[in-house]
Amino acid sequence: SKDYIPIKGAVECASFEIVKESKKQYAVSTRIQQEQHDAVRGKTVIQKSGEKIVVQNPPEMPLTTEEMDEVYSLPFMRDYHPSYEVLGGVPGIAEVKFSLIHNRGCYGACNFCALAFHQGRTVRSRSIESVVAEARQITEMPDFKGYIHDVGGPTANFRHPACEKQLSKGACGGRQCLYPTPCKNMKADHSDYISLLRKLRKIPGVKKVFVRSGIRFDYLLADKKDTF
């Protein structure tokens, strides 16, 4: 109603009616949502819309490695629903059927991408053992030809949070990890990802392993080792 009681500690965006008419207020509201979309320091965001109030709850904490491993151990079919057979199948399945997701979250902050809204800025990864186990299952699929099409995620070469601080204090508000220059606290290290790729390549039945997800090259160049 018009006489609503604000939620304690919440951050309020300009109303829908205002952002609909003002590009600047639309941008300000988007920035507010981005700043509060952090599992550690994020607050409830509210916005008036006519006679109603839209409430965006703070995001949940990202899954731990153990929790991600449990999720990806579930018996997924790795195929489209049988109901699509009468339509000739789903051609897009070919792009992902033999691909592996090893991480969630992204601190890349690319302007064209809303991934941080979906999964947050704190990167968490599955264990190498979990990814290898899934790859072994893929090799047993009847139409597998020996090629793992991708070992990636939002950004393929992220395997851990940008820095240790993110785990306890959240991603920094008002600045990015990589732009305009990489943060001095960022840990640029590809050793775990390289180990994962090499172990996947050694699995019997695997001929080649590809990386087709996006690779963040500024992060790559920040790594003091040139192995990757």
Backbone torsions as a table, in degrees:
resi	resn	phi	psi	omega
1	SER	NA	175.8	179.6
2	LYS	-67.4	-28.1	-178.1
3	ASP	-98.4	46.9	-176.7
4	TYR	-73.3	155.3	176.6
5	ILE	-102.1	116.7	-178.8
6	PRO	-57.0	144.2	176.9
7	ILE	-72.2	131.3	-177.4
8	LYS	-59.2	126.9	178.1
9	GLY	81.8	-0.4	-178.0
10	ALA	-79.1	155.9	175.4
11	VAL	-106.1	132.8	-174.8
12	GLU	-107.0	131.8	173.0
13	CYS	-89.3	160.3	172.3
14	ALA	-59.5	150.4	-175.7
15	SER	-62.3	161.0	177.5
16	PHE	-57.0	-40.1	-178.8
17	GLU	-62.5	-35.9	179.6
18	ILE	-73.9	-48.3	-177.1
19	VAL	-67.6	-24.2	177.6
20	LYS	-66.2	-30.2	-176.4
21	GLU	-101.1	-17.4	-174.4
22	SER	-123.0	116.1	178.1
23	LYS	-64.2	-36.4	-179.4
24	LYS	-65.5	-45.6	179.8
25	GLN	-67.5	-31.1	174.6
26	TYR	-62.4	-44.2	179.7
27	ALA	-65.7	-41.7	179.6
28	VAL	-62.6	-42.9	180.0
29	SER	-65.3	-39.6	177.4
30	THR	-62.3	-40.9	179.0
31	ARG	-63.7	-40.4	178.2
32	ILE	-60.3	-45.3	179.8
33	GLN	-62.7	-40.9	179.0
34	GLN	-63.4	-43.0	-177.7
35	GLU	-66.4	-31.7	-177.5
36	GLN	-91.7	-0.3	-178.3
37	HIS	-90.1	62.0	178.3
38	ASP	-135.2	130.4	-173.0
39	ALA	-65.6	-26.8	-177.0
40	VAL	-88.0	-48.9	-173.6
41	ARG	-110.6	-1.2	-177.4
42	GLY	-66.5	144.1	178.5
43	LYS	-113.0	166.2	174.3
44	THR	-64.1	137.6	178.2
45	VAL	-114.2	131.5	179.6
46	ILE	-124.3	153.1	178.9
47	GLN	-149.9	132.2	175.9
48	LYS	-75.2	141.1	175.5
49	SER	-143.4	96.3	-175.4
50	GLY	64.8	-125.8	179.9
51	GLU	-90.4	2.1	-175.7
52	LYS	-112.7	167.2	176.7
53	ILE	-123.1	124.6	175.3
54	VAL	-90.3	128.2	-177.8
55	VAL	-117.5	122.2	175.4
56	GLN	-107.1	111.8	-179.5
57	ASN	-70.0	154.3	175.6
58	PRO	-60.0	147.1	-179.3
59	PRO	-67.9	153.4	175.6
60	GLU	-72.7	159.1	174.9
61	MET	-63.8	143.8	178.6
62	PRO	-63.8	153.0	179.8
63	LEU	-64.1	145.2	173.4
64	THR	-77.2	170.3	177.4
65	THR	-58.8	-42.5	-179.4
66	GLU	-63.8	-39.8	178.9
67	GLU	-68.4	-39.9	177.2
68	MET	-64.1	-42.1	178.3
69	ASP	-59.2	-40.1	180.0
70	GLU	-65.1	-42.6	179.4
71	VAL	-61.2	-46.7	-175.6
72	TYR	-79.2	-4.0	174.5
73	SER	-88.2	-5.9	179.4
74	LEU	-66.5	152.5	-173.2
75	PRO	-79.3	67.3	176.1
76	PHE	-66.8	148.3	-176.9
77	MET	-81.5	-18.7	-179.6
78	ARG	57.3	35.8	-179.3
79	ASP	-156.2	165.4	176.3
80	TYR	-76.1	166.1	-178.2
81	HIS	-66.6	139.3	-178.9
82	PRO	-54.4	-23.2	-178.8
83	SER	-63.4	-19.7	-179.6
84	TYR	-81.3	-7.5	-178.5
85	GLU	-59.0	-39.8	-179.0
86	VAL	-65.6	-19.0	178.9
87	LEU	-95.9	5.2	-179.5
88	GLY	91.6	13.6	178.9
89	GLY	86.0	-170.5	178.1
90	VAL	-124.2	101.3	-176.2
91	PRO	-55.8	-31.3	-177.1
92	GLY	-64.2	-16.0	-179.3
93	ILE	-63.1	-25.6	-178.4
94	ALA	-62.3	-26.7	-177.5
95	GLU	-76.4	-22.2	-172.7
96	VAL	-125.2	-10.7	-173.2
97	LYS	-60.2	-36.7	-178.8
98	PHE	-112.8	34.4	177.5
99	SER	-109.8	157.9	-178.3
100	LEU	-125.1	134.6	174.1
101	ILE	-101.1	122.2	-177.6
102	HIS	-111.1	-9.3	-177.8
103	ASN	-145.2	168.0	174.2
104	ARG	-137.7	153.3	179.9
105	GLY	85.5	160.0	-179.6
106	CYS	-161.7	133.8	175.6
107	TYR	-109.0	19.5	-179.4
108	GLY	-69.1	-35.0	177.1
109	ALA	58.4	40.3	174.8
110	CYS	-65.5	139.0	-175.1
111	ASN	-63.7	-28.8	-175.8
112	PHE	-86.1	-3.0	-169.1
113	CYS	-116.6	138.1	177.5
114	ALA	-107.4	19.0	-175.0
115	LEU	-59.6	-35.8	-179.3
116	ALA	-61.6	-28.1	176.4
117	PHE	-69.5	-33.1	-177.6
118	HIS	-81.5	-42.2	-170.2
119	GLN	-124.7	-3.2	178.2
120	GLY	85.0	171.3	-177.0
121	ARG	-93.3	-9.4	-179.5
122	THR	-91.6	115.9	-177.8
123	VAL	-78.1	129.7	172.3
124	ARG	-128.4	147.3	-174.0
125	SER	-129.2	156.4	172.0
126	ARG	-76.2	159.2	175.4
127	SER	-71.0	156.8	177.5
128	ILE	-60.9	-38.5	-179.2
129	GLU	-61.6	-38.2	179.6
130	SER	-65.7	-44.1	-179.3
131	VAL	-67.8	-40.8	178.7
132	VAL	-63.0	-40.4	179.2
133	ALA	-61.9	-40.9	178.2
134	GLU	-67.2	-37.9	178.7
135	ALA	-63.1	-38.4	178.0
136	ARG	-63.7	-36.7	176.2
137	GLN	-64.4	-38.3	179.3
138	ILE	-62.9	-39.2	-178.0
139	THR	-64.6	-19.2	-179.5
140	GLU	-89.8	-4.4	178.9
141	MET	-72.8	137.6	-172.5
142	PRO	-61.1	-28.8	-177.7
143	ASP	-100.9	12.3	177.3
144	PHE	-75.1	129.6	-176.0
145	LYS	-106.0	5.6	177.6
146	GLY	105.8	0.2	-175.5
147	TYR	-116.6	116.4	171.7
148	ILE	-85.9	115.7	-169.6
149	HIS	-72.8	-27.9	-177.4
150	ASP	-160.3	141.5	169.3
151	VAL	-125.5	90.4	-171.4
152	GLY	-153.3	-142.5	-175.4
153	GLY	164.4	-149.2	178.5
154	PRO	-54.1	-49.9	169.5
155	THR	-132.7	123.1	-168.2
156	ALA	-62.8	-39.3	-171.6
157	ASN	-94.7	22.7	170.1
158	PHE	-100.3	124.7	178.5
159	ARG	-121.2	-6.6	-176.7
160	HIS	-155.2	166.2	177.6
161	PRO	-57.2	155.6	-178.3
162	ALA	-59.1	-36.8	178.5
163	CYS	-153.4	165.5	-178.8
164	GLU	-65.7	-28.7	-177.7
165	LYS	-61.3	-31.3	-177.1
166	GLN	-61.1	-29.4	-176.7
167	LEU	-71.1	-29.3	-177.6
168	SER	-108.3	-28.9	-175.7
169	LYS	-117.8	-5.1	179.8
170	GLY	85.0	172.6	177.5
171	ALA	-70.1	144.2	-177.1
172	CYS	-60.9	136.7	174.2
173	GLY	-85.4	140.1	175.8
174	GLY	82.9	0.8	175.0
175	ARG	-149.2	159.8	-179.9
176	GLN	-106.9	157.2	-177.9
177	CYS	-72.6	-30.0	-172.4
178	LEU	-117.5	-17.4	-174.5
179	TYR	-123.2	139.0	4.6
180	PRO	-78.2	-17.9	173.5
181	THR	-136.6	153.6	178.6
182	PRO	-59.1	137.0	179.8
183	CYS	-65.0	141.9	-178.7
184	LYS	-66.3	-19.4	179.3
185	ASN	-88.0	-7.5	-176.6
186	MET	-70.9	137.8	178.5
187	LYS	-98.8	105.0	179.9
188	ALA	-97.7	105.2	-173.8
189	ASP	-151.7	119.0	-178.7
190	HIS	-101.7	5.2	-171.7
191	SER	-60.3	-41.3	-178.8
192	ASP	-68.8	-38.7	179.2
193	TYR	-67.1	-40.9	177.3
194	ILE	-61.7	-43.0	178.5
195	SER	-60.2	-41.8	178.2
196	LEU	-61.6	-48.4	-178.5
197	LEU	-61.7	-41.0	-179.1
198	ARG	-66.9	-37.8	178.8
199	LYS	-69.4	-35.8	176.9
200	LEU	-65.6	-38.5	-178.3
201	ARG	-66.7	-25.3	-177.8
202	LYS	-86.0	-5.9	-179.2
203	ILE	-66.5	130.2	177.8
204	PRO	-56.4	131.6	-179.1
205	GLY	98.4	-14.2	178.0
206	VAL	-94.1	120.8	179.6
207	LYS	-89.5	-48.0	-179.3
208	LYS	-144.0	151.3	177.3
209	VAL	-122.2	125.5	-178.6
210	PHE	-110.2	157.2	172.1
211	VAL	-118.4	110.5	-176.8
212	ARG	-116.0	-10.9	172.4
213	SER	-69.3	167.8	179.6
214	GLY	-64.7	139.7	173.9
215	ILE	-109.6	128.4	179.1
216	ARG	-85.1	107.2	-171.5
217	PHE	-75.0	-30.3	178.0
218	ASP	-67.7	-33.8	174.7
219	TYR	-68.4	-40.5	178.3
220	LEU	-58.6	-44.7	-178.4
221	LEU	-71.9	-21.3	178.4
222	ALA	-75.4	-17.1	177.5
223	ASP	-72.3	124.9	-177.0
224	LYS	-67.3	-23.0	177.0
225	LYS	-93.5	145.2	-177.4
226	ASP	-105.2	18.5	-176.9
227	THR	-58.7	-47.6	-176.4
228	PHE	-66.3	NA	NA
